[in-house]
Structures are given as C-alpha cells and as structure tokens.
Amino acid sequence: MTNEKIFATPRKVDDVADCYFYHTMELPRHGVIEGRDWDLRGRVDEYLGHVDFAGQRVLEIGPASGFLTFEMEKRGADVSSVEVTDEHGWDFVPYPDARLKEIFGPRGIVMQQLKNSYWFSHAAFRSKAKVYYGDAYNLPATLGQFDIAVMGAVLLHCRDALRIVEQCAKRAKTLIIVDKFHPDLEGAPVCRLVPTAENLIWHTWWHFSTQFFTQFSAVMGFATSKPTTHEQYHRGRAHTLFTLVARRE
C-alpha cells in the first residue's frame, strides 16, 4: 500500500532564472521555454509507444524537467516519479577524482536547477504528480503498485540498468523503455561500454541493443511488442531512439 509521506513536498520556485530546463516546455502563463537538451514536442506518442495512459497509475524514473510527467498526466495518468537525492546527484562514471573535480561542483548546481524546473512547471500546470527522492536501485515497497513504469532515455546513464528494470518490473504490469538506437548493435542481446580513459564521458555508461531489453524482459515474464524507432531532437540535432513496450504475461 502506498505511503504518501514518502513523496516530496512541492518546492516553491518563482523565478525561471533559477531553473535548468532539460526539455523544451510550453507552460501555461509562461509560453515556450527553450530547453538546454531535448525537444520532444509533437512526438510524445511515438516516444511513449502509443500506450493508453487514461486512468493508469504510472511510475516514472528520472523526470528531469517533467516534460513527460505532465504529458502523461494530460493523457489521464496518475504519475509518481523517482528522482535522485541532492546528496547523490548522478551515477558518475568513476574517473579519478582529479579528473572529476571540475565537474562535481557545477553539476550539483545544475541538478538543483533541474529540480527547480520541475517544480516551476508543476506549479504552472497545477499538476498533481508526485516525486520520490531516493534510490532507483532500491525502490521502497511503500511506493505501491503501478500499471505502467516508464524509463525514458535514462538507463544509458545508469551503472546497473538491469537492476532498475527489475525494480520497475516488480511494481508495474507494463514497462516502457526508451533509449538511443544503435543499428550496429542490433541482432544480439548486447550492450557496449561508452567511457574510455581518453573521452572523459562521465555521464553515460552504455549503448544498448533492443534485444538486450527484449531478452531480459522475457526472463522476468514479460512479452514485448516489436520495438519502434522515432526521431527526437537533442540540442537541435535529430537522433534516432527506440521504444520498447513489455507487458507481463
């Protein structure tokens, strides 16, 4: 049974200058706010696998500025999101401390501003969505059970992506997994490590094949529809993503 006390009290954020918008958002009374990273407008249903959200309880991993949160809510969902705590910040690739020192300080500020953008948007939409600040690798039973769990372009940033999928599978009847599509990996259930000693990519761990998640979903008793691909825009450039929808058999 859900314990409402685990969810965060909405933060009051009055100034858009205190926000980092990960997504481009169109907010009531504020208009269009250009995001720093993704613009998913007009392609949300493709992104979410054309799943019907009306009357569904949804668990979302990593809401960022909340674009998908509020889009699912518009489609009739009751959304609860899981976001990292202020102390955790990110699942950093463990480069030597001397190399990461320049990143940690600015990143902490950005994460705070990112959370501000969520609550700024939450107020603008008069949203009823909830946020649990905690560990996605160990979701508490008090979150309750869900109809759908959404992992939207978040697993590539996580050291143990399959643990998060497993955690969601314990709590939801349907899984929606979205990630970048890499044609060279297709045909086998594989993932590829992204960071090297030279590239200093500290925020991304993996490239995945669609079969990687299809096979793991089947292991847990989920039947997966054929993955679909779609174009989404990151910093003005089109990227091909895949969406996989798995349902408990």
Order of alpha helices (4+ residues) and beta strands (2+ residues): beta-beta-beta-alpha-beta-alpha-beta-alpha-beta-beta-alpha-beta-beta-beta-alpha-beta-beta-beta
